[in-house]
Amino acid sequence: MRVEAGGGNEELARMYDRLVAVLQERPQTVVVRSTSGDPAATYERLVRALP
């Protein structure tokens, strides 16, 4: 689904807000941030986040 067809930036903001709410209810969740254009850095963060 294209973002524009699904409500554009406003819908993306609502989706983000719902995600944040879910994360707040799951305190054990680990968020791994990605780096656009740098999959190796993202993978390294993922590996470091694993128990």
TABEL-V267841 format. One record per helix or strand of 3 or more residues. SS is the DSSP state (H for helix, E for strand). FROM is the first residue (numbers start at 1). TO is the last residue. If there is no record, write none. Layout:
SS:FROM:TO ; SS:FROM:TO
This chain:
H:8:25 ; H:39:49
